[in-house]
């Protein structure tokens, strides 16, 4: 019997550069290995064996080994002209040839993910995948979440985010952001992108059907890096990134012409009679800032120049710094491999005192126990600490700096100087007005308060592989996910510098939760056979899976009534009794599923995949003491077909048509409901404890599920989907086009609706609804230049999705998706309407629509807003006694019917990119954006009546289009505003006398505002009074309130240089690359009013297009060094 040979060699490209990660297998077997970071490999073969080397993007090469091992073997791979051997990761982590996949997938390179340096991995995918929509959020600072959907939102009452699958463990991106409070992010922020081997986006139901009840919203599959078999010695990789975040523009465009002053004091545009300024005014309706020395804002009464401070808002922010270090050690032999890495991220955010720090340790190892069995182990541990995230609440005085910028910041205020006065004991007792309360609240929070959140995350996976026979493999895999949170809060109290002396406080809390996943799989590798002389292939998989959650706990504890000794943070320092909260939830949901996969191929041209999965859901199981239909068994079938027609008709198709594939798929997926939805009288256990230094009493209670009426026939949500598409490549792969059309309908929506009073419950669960998403995806790239030294590629993707509410229920025709905040619109879904629209109520000032003139056809007044005159301030002769007010759209019956103001979904999203490389130098540029849909900004709405926005310059003076009126001095000033409006029938409006007093009242009903002013001497409205009385809190949906959410951003510019291998050797390295990346460079298009920052959204709910505070515009600049030894 001949002895085995040990073959050592190197796989390189046509330029002589090594190909790390290339595969090499023994032909006719599944035995093989991959190259290390230097392209080296070691493999044991029998004499005369044939080795097949392959790598994504290159043509495979076969090489026969003789009776002795060759010395210094080098295998050169040529660029693959057809890319037919590309492998993608599909559901359950199964690799598959790209040409055989009958549905759309997109693979994002790990380099693209890493260079974003984003704490939130969702942001790294922005603009890179057709069908993937991301609304970037930043309202809470570093940890802010982003909204993400794949092919539209599909459920009225469930999380619409896709699942993230990390080495088989599923993590759901939670809705962590709200319209108030702090967004601390989800567990995803604890992942380390440096550990990713591949990231694949699975879009349609056919791609995710094997995930059963978890796959309805798509999946993002992440496979971690591991070691390389056959590597001699250890490989070390060091990656260091330093990133600077530069705040360059305020959250909204501000004016720098007029200073502090209120509209209703009668002095708009003028100094007060004593020559001073209304220094406590938070509004900016005062006189022009001309540099004169006056007493304005200094608490010590000092005169200072009355000049603009264009960048006073910058005092709320700082330059951010992000340091990221990753070190990885990998090694392997003929039968084992491993990779161990450590990552450290330390970030100082742009919000003051907002910090984040994360430690990551990751291990992945493989070993062959014997000829049959092998084991794979992966462990990821992360510990992170986040501090002082900004608040998004509109009235959170000390945290929401976006709101302070727009609402409480007169343009003449020098915040830095005021802060010095605030800290000076001699001047710390200042006026208690809105502007100073807001600023003192901010200073006090910044200097003294502490919000800290620690998180621990452990992801583990263990897999046992068995090569039972050449035609049969088996595996057993277990995953566990632990997620722990602890928080600590210090409230110092208001103190002398912040109003009346406060009491302070101390609080702690936390939670722990866990999830598990076990899977067993039998796999028959691809087998070839013939039928009637035709070549066929077949492969099959049978899998069983069990997953669920372990017990979870949460607790919180906070001092009551203040602290006995200020500044001593201890529960024993509480003034009053403490009642802690503790909740315990036992293992409350579990799913068991069985899956089958059958793959058939014909002539390596036509591929059919049939899958079937059946899940048994515990959440749809009724307890023994209740009657119920037990609809817990759910069947998810799918089929996908691909045909490489260019192979079938190669002789009949022009040579320039390099590759063409048609694909089609149909699938059914779904989702269950939350725990205990089918039971009453059982729920979460709470434990409270009354605590003082001398007394402690425990109280345990249960939260029975009595608020929801019983539904004996609750069914799972079901989504049915169909997809058609093609992948075509022309001119030797220089022009590539990938297109997909899809339609999905989600039925049996599980909705919680109002219940009848007799039931004793406030709500009931029903199955209803049909939400449809239909759209197209286009991905294209063109390579005009491709030589041995030069390569230039231009690409992009386009997505169009239309979400529609086909049906809700016979009794339910509308559904609230998201509530409004303060006076913000609500988000609703209407039967036969778009899925997600902004609405307001009629017959109420609560964001009511403006009433418009509706006359006969051709009437020039049609569509203009209707106004009337209203008297409120002062005597009838007061300069500000009368002002026009818009009329709300009211119902005759007085019902509070809702009015649709706009839609949430964009018309389309677009991303463009280009890459250019010359030898070892590479450049990448990306721009992306959304077009259409609507946005509501609470910050903008509140800022307009305060006069700080740039748009409020209109009408303030002659230069800005102001019309003549007579002020309180009898002087003609040009600060009247010409309104594009019509007076309501019967309106009486005041004329103006030469001395500025109010003249006769005349009937202006039906006149345009312009006619009344120019022809009948009607007193023009003072610009500030118009904005102050028609915008702001509780006002109707004025022009500008609902904005065009269209923007297009220059997202990324990356420049990199890789040192030649010979130069690297001089430094003792095998690979060295230096890169520079700039992100979020600028907005090329931004149609939001007053240049609002689109990244100001206050929640990662994809149905929520609004802000409460706003964030500044900032760019990031990063230097990156990667070295491999």
Residue, then its C-alpha position, 0 to 999 in steps of 0.5 A: x500500500x502506497x504511503x500518503x504524500x504531504x503536499x505544500x504549496x502556494x496559490x497566487x493570482x496572475x500578478x504573483x500576489x497570494x490568495x488567502x482563503x483559496x480552497x484546494x480539494x482532492x478531486x472526487x472527494x470532499x477532503x480539502x483545506x484553505x490557504x492562509x493569509x500568505x496563500x500557503x497550504x498543506x494537504x495530505x494526498x495519495x499518490x497520483x491524486x488530482x488537486x483542484x484549486x479554486x477561489x471566488x472570482x477565479x477559474x478553478x485549476x486542476x493539477x495531478x500529483x505524481x508518486x512524489x510530492x513536488x517541491x515549492x509548488x505554486x498554483x496560479x489562478x486566472x480571473x474567472x470570466x464567468x464567475x460561475x463558481x462563486x459560492x454564497x451562504x444561504x439559510x441555515x449557513x449552507x454554502x451553495x453555488x451562486x448560479x444554482x440559487x433561484x432567488x436574490x441574495x447579496x454578499x457584502x465584503x467584510x472589508x466594506x463592513x470594517x472600514x465604516x467603523x460603525x458601532x451599529x453594524x446596521x449602518x455599515x450596510x447602508x446603500x450597499x444592498x438593493x431592497x435593504x432600506x436603512x434610516x440612520x438614527x443618531x438622536x441619542x449619540x453613539x449607541x443610537x439605533x437605525x431602522x432597517x427593513x428588507x422589501x418593506x414592512x410586513x406586519x401591523x403589530x410586530x417587529x419588521x426588522x430582519x433577523x441577524x444570524x451569527x454562526x447559527x444564533x439568531x438575534x432580532x434587532x429590537x425596537x430600542x428607540x422611541x420618541x422620548x428617552x434615550x436609545x441605548x441600542x441593541x445587542x448588535x452593537x456588541x458584535x465586532x466586525x473584524x471577526x466577520x468572514x462573510x455577510x450575506x443578505x437574504x431577501x425574499x421568503x424563498x431565501x429564508x423559508x428554512x428559518x420558519x417562523x423567524x424568517x418573514x422579514x428577511x435575514x442577514x447571515x454573518x459567518x465568523x472567521x476561523x483558522x486555516x488548515x495546513x498553516x505552518x506556524x502562527x499567523x498574526x493580524x493587527x488592525x488599528x483604526x483612529x477615527x475623528x468625527x467632525x461636527x460641521x453644521x447645526x441640526x437645522x439652518x439658523x439665521x444670524x441677522x436678528x437677535x433676542x426678542x419676543x414678538x408680542x412685546x410690540x418691539x419686533x425689529x426695534x430696541x426697547x425704548x430704554x435702548x436695552x434688549x429683552x435679555x431673557x428672551x429665548x426667541x430671536x424676533x429682536x432687532x438686527x445684530x449691529x455690534x453695538x454695546x448693550x446689556x443683553x445676556x450676561x448675568x453680571x449686567x456687563x455690556x457686550x457687543x450685540x453681534x451674531x454667534x453663528x456657532x454658539x450651537x457648537x458649545x453643545x458638541x465636541x469632536x468625537x474620537x474613535x480608537x479601534x484595535x483588533x489583534x488576531x492569532x490564527x494557526x492550524x495543522x493538517x487536522x486542526x485550526x484555530x483563530x483567537x482575537x481581541x478587539x477594543x473600541x473606545x469612542x468619545x461621541x460628539x455629544x458631551x460626556x457621551x462615551x462608549x467602550x467595548x472589549x471583544x474576545x472571539x475564539x473559533x477552532x476546528x479539529x478532526x478527531x478521527x477519520x469520521x468525526x470533527x468538532x467546531x467550537x466558537x465563542x464570542x464574549x463582549x463587554x461594553x459600557x455606554x455613558x450619558x446618551x442624549x435624550x430625545x424627549x421634547x421637554x427634557x431640559x438637560x439632555x435634548x440639545x437639538x431642541x435647545x438649539x432650535x427653541x431656546x438659543x437666541x442668535x446673539x447668545x455667547x454660550x461659552x461666556x454664559x457658561x463661565x458666568x454660570x460656574x462663577x459663584x458670584x453670578x450663579x443666581x440668574x433669572x429663572x426664565x425659559x432660556x436660562x432654565x434650559x441652559x442651566x439644565x443642560x450645563x447641570x446635566x453635562x457637569x454632574x449627572x451620570x447615566x451608565x449602562x454595562x452590557x455583557x454578551x456571550x454567543x457560543x456555538x458547538x458543532x459535531x460533524x460526522x462523515x459517515x459515508x461518501x454519500x452521507x454526512x451528519x452534524x449536531x449543533x448547539x448555540x446559546x446566547x446570553x445577554x446581560x444589562x446593568x445600569x446605574x444613574x446618579x442625579x445630583x439634584x438641581x442645586x443653586x446653579x439650577x433653580x431651587x435646591x433639589x434632592x438628587x437621587x440614585x438608581x440601579x437596574x438591570x436584566x438578563x436573558x438567554x436564547x438557545x438553538x439546537x439543530x441536527x442535520x443529515x446531508x447527502x452531498x451532491x450525487x451524479x446520475x444519468x436518466x435516458x442519457x442525460x446528466x442529473x445531480x441530486x442532493x438532500x438535507x434533513x434537519x431538526x431544530x429546537x429553539x427558545x428562550x431561557x428564563x429572564x429577569x429584570x430589576x430596578x431600584x431607586x431612592x425616593x424623596x431625595x438623598x439625605x446627604x447630597x452627593x452620597x450615592x447609596x440606597x441607605x441614603x434615601x430619604x423615603x422608603x424604597x420599593x424595588x421592582x423585580x420581575x421573573x419570566x420562566x422559559x416561556x416559548x419554544x419552537x420545534x421544527x423539521x426541515x427538508x431540502x431537495x436539490x436537483x440539477x440538470x446538465x449543470x444548467x438547470x437547478x431546482x430546489x424544493x424545501x419544506x419546514x414544519x414548525x410547532x409553536x408553543x406560543x400558539x398552544x392552549x393550556x389544558x384548562x382552556x379550550x382552543x384550536x391549537x393552531x401551533x403546527x405551521x407548514x412553510x414550503x418553498x421552491x426556487x428554480x434557476x436556469x443558466x440559459x447561456x449554457x443551454x444555447x451557447x452556440x446560438x448566443x453572441x459571444x459578447x453575452x457572457x452569462x445569463x440566468x433566469x430565476x423564479x421562486x415561490x414560498x410561504x413563511x410566517x410568525x407566531x405571537x408572544x408568550x401567554x397570548x393564548x392563556x389567561x391567568x398566567x404571566x410574569x411574576x413581580x417581586x417588590x421590596x420595601x427597603x429602608x436602613x432599618x426595615x425590609x419587606x418582600x412582596x411577591x405578586x403575579x401579573x395574570x394575563x387578564x387584560x386580553x380577551x380569550x381567542x380560541x382560534x388564534x392562528x399564525x401570521x402567514x406570508x406568501x411570496x413570489x419572485x422573478x429575476x435574472x442575472x445577465x453579464x455582457x462583454x466579458x463580464x464588463x457589464x453586469x445587470x441583476x434584476x428582481x421583481x417580487x410580491x409578498x402578501x402577509x395574511x392573518x395579522x395578529x392584532x390587538x383590538x378593543x374588546x367589548x365591555x362585558x368581557x372584562x378585558x380591554x383588548x382582544x387578539x384577532x387574525x386579520x389583514x392582508x399587507x402586500x409589498x410589491x417592488x423591483x430591485x436593480x443592481x448593476x455594475x460596469x467596468x470600462x477599464x480592466x487591464x493588468x494594472x488598472x481597473x475601474x468599475x461603476x455600479x449602483x442599485x435601485x429599489x422601488x417598493x410599494x406597501x399596501x393594506x389590501x385588507x384589515x378586517x370586516x370590523x377594523x378598517x384602520x390601524x394605528x401603527x405608531x402614536x404621535x408625541x406632543x403635537x406630532x402626527x400619528x402613523x396609521x394604516x388604512x384599508x386599501x391605502x398605503x402601509x404607513x401614512x402620517x395623519x392628523x385629526x380634524x376639528x382640533x388644533x392638534x396638527x389639524x390640516x389647514x382649510x383651503x379655498x375650494x371654489x369653482x373650476x378656474x378660481x385662482x383662489x383654489x387651494x390657498x389656505x383660508x385665514x381670519x383675523x383674531x384679536x388677542x393681545x392688548x387694546x384694540x389700538x395695540x400694534x399687535x392686537x390683530x393678527x391673521x390665523x389659519x382655519x383648521x379643516x373641521x367636520x360639520x358633525x364635529x367628529x375627530x376624523x383623521x386627515x392624511x398628511x403624507x406617506x412614510x415609504x419612499x418612492x425609491x432608494x438609489x445608491x451609486x458607487x465607483x472603484x478605481x485601482x492601479x496596481x496596489x492603490x485603490x479608491x472607492x466612492x459611494x453615494x446613496x439616498x432616498x427619494x420621496x415619502x414624508x418627514x415630520x420634525x417637531x424641532x422645526x415646528x417649535x423652532x419656527x415661532x422662535x425666529x431662529x431658523x433661516x427660513x424665518x428671515x422671509x418678511x422681516x425686512x425689505x431685503x427679505x421681501x418684507x412689506x410696509x407697515x407702521x410700527x408703534x412709533x408711527x414709522x414705516x417699517x418693512x417687516x410685514x409678511x405677504x401671505x398666499x391666503x384667502x380671507x374666510x367669508x365674513x372676516x372683518x380686518x383692520x385698516x391702518x392709520x398713518x400714525x400706526x393706530x388701528x383704523x376702520x374694520x372692513x369686510x374682506x371675506x373672499x379677498x386674497x390677502x394681497x388684495x386686502x393689503x394693497x387695495x384696501x389698506x388692511x394692516x399687514x401682519x407683523x412677520x413674527x406674529x404670523x409665525x408665533x401664532x400659527x406655528x408651534x405647539x398645538x398648531x395645525x399642519x402649516x406649510x412646511x410641517x410635513x416635509x419632503x423626505x428626499x436626500x442623497x448623501x455622499x456616503x463614503x470615500x476610501x483610499x488605500x495602498x497595499x505595500x508589495x509583498x517584497x517590501x513587506x518582507x523587509x518589515x518582517x510582514x506578509x501583508x501591509x495596507x494603509x487606508x483612509x476613509x471619510x464617511x458622511x461627507x455631505x448631502x448632495x441633495x436635501x429637501x428637508x425644510x431648513x436643511x434638517x439633518x435626515x439622521x435626526x430620526x428618534x426611533x429605529x422603528x421603520x414606520x417612524x419618520x420624525x424627530x423630536x430634537x435633531x442631531x448636528x451634521x458630522x463627518x468622520x475621517x479614519x486612518x487604518x493600518x492592517x498588518x499580517x505576519 
